[in-house]
Amino acid sequence: MRYARTTSLALAAGLVLSLLSATPAAADPGPPPSSMASMGDSITKAFNASGWYSDWPSRSWSTGSYFSVNSHYRRILAKNSAISGRNYNDAVSGAKAADMAAQANTVAGRGVGYVTMLIGANDACTGSEASMTSVATFRAQIDTALNTLKTRLPNAKLAVISIPDIKRLWFVGKDSSSARNAWSTFSICQSMLANPTSTAQADEDRRNRVRQRVIDFNAQLAQACAAYGPNCDFDDNAAFNYPFLLSHLSTWDYFHPNVTGQAVLAQITYTAGFSW
């Protein structure tokens, strides 16, 4: 199968990239934090996780309180009760890297001890390949946000999460008529998901270029985190490399994680991070 061959090579490249550029988890993260906040987009806001076209922040992989998701917040709560009720979801559905500066200011104003950031899917998932955010612009926008956090929250721990593999999204959903209908009806991620059943070389090349943009974004996230210093942990591409399934996606849009998908994201990112 052509996708399997292409993906195996690209994943190998991604793994090498993560080894070369990612920041290892801090050897001693210190005690579990007493407060936390999340930055990001609709994935972190748990959009469509449990209902029709709405945010479900209680289901968030990061700051959610929903028992079955077992978010970062709930895992920390089990070790430090002082964090109870001090879990702030400042992600905004539809956000891009350009919006991280404003979110960083909001988070900094809360004075929290732990911050998660998952951003970039909307910078690659656009109406067309041509409208994707450039790599240089993406990095500049991330640096601006991280500089705010480092200046105003110098002692906070920051977990930077890699962007999931959106070509994997196409792969697990392309043979589902329900997924294809949702992608078309709601014009979802057309840079990647346009003509989902096409095997034309032009469409395959486009998908690979969009996937490469995500890989490039993740490389910038890793490098920005490394420049931030020991208080920042990149997930070593754990989210990107995870082979998620169609059953992890919301049946409202076949794009956002459902509750099961949020639980998987919580598990792999917490394990790859500070792991208090």
C-alpha positions in Angstrom: 0.0 0.0 0.0 1.5 3.3 -1.1 0.5 5.2 2.0 2.2 2.7 4.3 5.5 2.9 2.4 5.4 6.7 2.3 4.4 7.0 5.9 7.1 4.6 7.2 9.8 6.7 5.6 8.3 9.9 6.8 7.8 8.6 10.3 11.4 7.4 10.4 12.4 10.9 9.4 10.2 12.3 12.1 11.7 10.1 14.7 15.2 11.2 13.7 14.1 14.8 13.9 12.7 14.3 17.4 15.9 12.7 18.6 18.0 15.5 17.2 15.9 18.5 18.1 13.6 17.7 21.0 14.3 18.7 24.6 14.4 15.7 27.0 12.2 15.8 30.0 13.6 17.6 33.0 15.4 15.1 35.3 13.8 16.7 38.4 10.6 18.5 37.7 10.1 19.5 41.3 6.9 19.0 43.3 3.5 18.8 41.5 2.2 22.2 40.7 -0.7 23.9 42.6 -2.2 25.6 39.6 -2.2 25.1 35.8 -3.5 26.6 32.6 -3.8 25.4 29.0 -3.1 27.3 25.8 -4.1 26.1 22.3 -7.0 25.6 20.0 -10.2 23.4 19.7 -8.3 20.2 20.5 -7.5 21.5 24.0 -10.9 23.1 24.3 -12.4 19.6 23.6 -14.6 21.0 20.8 -17.2 18.3 19.7 -15.8 15.9 22.2 -19.3 15.2 23.6 -21.9 17.1 21.7 -22.9 19.1 18.6 -20.5 21.9 17.7 -19.7 23.1 21.1 -16.7 23.3 23.5 -16.5 20.7 26.3 -13.5 21.9 28.4 -14.3 19.5 31.2 -13.3 16.8 28.7 -10.0 18.4 27.8 -6.8 16.3 27.9 -5.0 19.1 29.7 -7.2 20.9 32.3 -10.4 18.8 32.1 -12.1 17.4 35.2 -13.9 14.5 33.5 -13.0 11.3 35.2 -12.6 9.0 32.2 -10.3 11.4 30.4 -7.9 11.4 33.3 -6.3 14.7 32.2 -3.1 16.2 33.3 -5.1 18.1 35.9 -6.6 15.0 37.4 -3.3 13.2 37.4 -1.7 16.1 39.3 -4.7 16.4 41.6 -4.2 12.9 42.7 -0.7 14.0 44.0 -1.4 17.6 45.1 -4.9 18.5 46.3 -3.9 22.2 46.3 -4.5 22.3 42.5 -8.2 21.6 43.0 -10.3 24.2 41.1 -7.2 25.9 39.9 -7.3 24.5 36.3 -7.8 27.2 33.7 -8.5 26.4 30.1 -7.5 29.4 28.1 -7.4 27.7 24.7 -9.8 29.1 22.1 -11.4 27.0 19.3 -10.1 28.1 15.9 -6.8 29.5 17.4 -3.6 29.6 15.4 0.0 30.3 16.5 -0.8 34.0 15.9 -3.2 33.8 18.9 -0.7 32.4 21.3 0.7 35.9 22.4 -2.8 36.9 23.7 -3.3 33.5 25.4 0.2 33.8 27.0 -0.7 37.1 28.5 -3.9 35.7 29.9 -2.1 32.6 31.3 0.7 34.8 32.8 -1.9 36.9 34.6 -3.1 33.8 36.4 0.3 33.2 38.0 0.1 29.4 37.4 2.8 26.9 38.1 2.2 24.7 35.0 1.2 25.5 31.4 0.5 23.2 28.5 0.5 24.4 24.9 -0.8 22.5 21.9 -1.0 24.6 18.8 -0.5 24.4 15.0 -3.2 22.2 13.6 -5.1 25.2 12.3 -1.9 26.7 10.8 -1.7 23.6 8.5 -5.4 22.7 8.3 -6.5 25.6 6.1 -8.8 26.0 3.2 -5.9 25.3 0.8 -2.3 24.4 0.8 -1.4 28.0 -0.3 -3.0 29.5 2.9 -1.0 27.5 5.4 1.1 29.5 7.8 4.8 29.7 6.8 7.4 28.0 9.0 9.2 31.3 9.7 6.0 33.1 10.7 4.9 30.2 12.9 8.3 30.2 14.7 8.2 33.9 15.3 4.7 33.7 16.7 5.6 30.9 19.0 8.7 32.7 20.2 6.6 35.8 21.1 4.3 33.7 23.2 7.1 31.8 25.0 9.0 35.0 25.7 5.9 36.3 27.5 5.7 33.2 29.6 9.4 33.1 30.4 9.4 36.7 31.5 6.2 36.7 33.5 6.1 33.1 34.8 9.9 32.4 35.1 9.3 29.5 37.5 6.4 27.8 35.8 6.8 24.5 34.0 5.8 24.5 30.3 4.8 21.4 28.3 4.8 21.9 24.6 2.9 19.3 22.7 3.6 18.2 19.1 0.9 18.7 16.5 -0.8 15.3 15.7 -0.2 13.8 12.3 -3.0 15.2 10.1 -2.1 12.8 7.3 -3.0 10.0 9.7 -6.4 11.7 9.9 -6.9 11.4 6.2 -5.7 7.8 6.2 -8.0 6.6 9.0 -11.0 8.4 7.6 -10.7 8.3 3.8 -12.6 5.0 3.5 -15.5 6.2 5.7 -18.4 7.8 3.9 -19.4 9.5 7.1 -16.0 11.0 7.5 -15.8 12.1 3.9 -19.2 13.7 4.1 -18.4 15.6 7.2 -15.1 16.9 5.8 -16.8 18.0 2.6 -19.9 19.5 4.3 -18.0 21.5 6.8 -15.0 22.3 4.6 -12.7 20.7 7.2 -8.9 20.9 6.6 -9.1 21.1 2.9 -5.4 21.6 2.5 -5.1 17.9 3.5 -8.6 16.4 3.2 -9.7 17.7 -0.2 -10.4 14.9 -2.7 -9.9 12.3 0.0 -10.3 9.2 -2.3 -8.1 10.5 -5.1 -4.9 8.6 -5.8 -3.7 11.1 -8.4 -0.1 12.0 -8.0 -0.9 15.7 -7.5 -3.2 14.9 -4.6 -0.7 12.6 -3.0 2.1 15.1 -3.4 -0.1 17.8 -1.8 -0.9 15.6 1.2 2.8 14.9 1.7 3.7 18.6 1.5 1.0 19.5 4.1 2.3 16.7 6.3 5.8 18.0 5.9 4.6 21.4 7.0 3.4 19.8 10.3 6.8 18.1 10.7 8.5 21.4 10.2 6.2 23.1 12.7 7.0 20.4 15.2 10.7 20.9 14.7 10.2 24.6 15.5 8.3 23.8 18.6 11.1 21.5 19.8 13.7 24.2 19.1 11.7 26.9 20.7 11.2 24.8 23.8 15.0 24.0 23.9 15.8 27.7 23.7 13.3 28.3 26.6 15.4 26.3 29.0 15.0 23.5 31.5 11.5 24.6 32.6 10.2 23.7 29.1 9.5 20.1 28.0 8.7 19.1 24.4 6.9 15.8 24.1 9.5 14.3 21.7 6.8 14.1 19.0 4.7 11.7 21.1 1.4 13.2 19.9 2.6 13.3 16.3 3.8 9.7 16.3 0.8 8.2 18.0 -1.2 6.0 15.5 -4.7 7.2 16.4 -7.8 5.4 15.1 -11.0 6.5 13.6 -12.7 5.5 16.8 -10.7 8.3 18.6 -12.5 11.0 16.5 -15.7 12.8 17.2 -18.5 11.5 14.9 -19.8 15.1 14.7 -16.9 16.1 12.4 -14.3 13.2 12.2 -11.6 15.8 13.0 -11.6 16.5 16.7 -10.8 13.9 19.4 -13.8 12.4 21.1 -13.7 11.6 24.8 -11.6 8.4 24.1 -9.3 10.4 21.9 -8.9 13.1 24.6 -8.0 10.3 27.1 -5.4 8.9 24.7 -3.9 12.4 24.3 -3.8 12.9 28.0 -2.0 9.6 28.6 0.7 9.9 25.9 1.5 13.6 26.6 1.6 13.3 30.4 3.8 10.2 30.1 6.1 12.1 27.7 6.2 15.2 29.9 7.1 16.1 33.5 5.1 13.1 34.9 4.9 14.3 38.5 
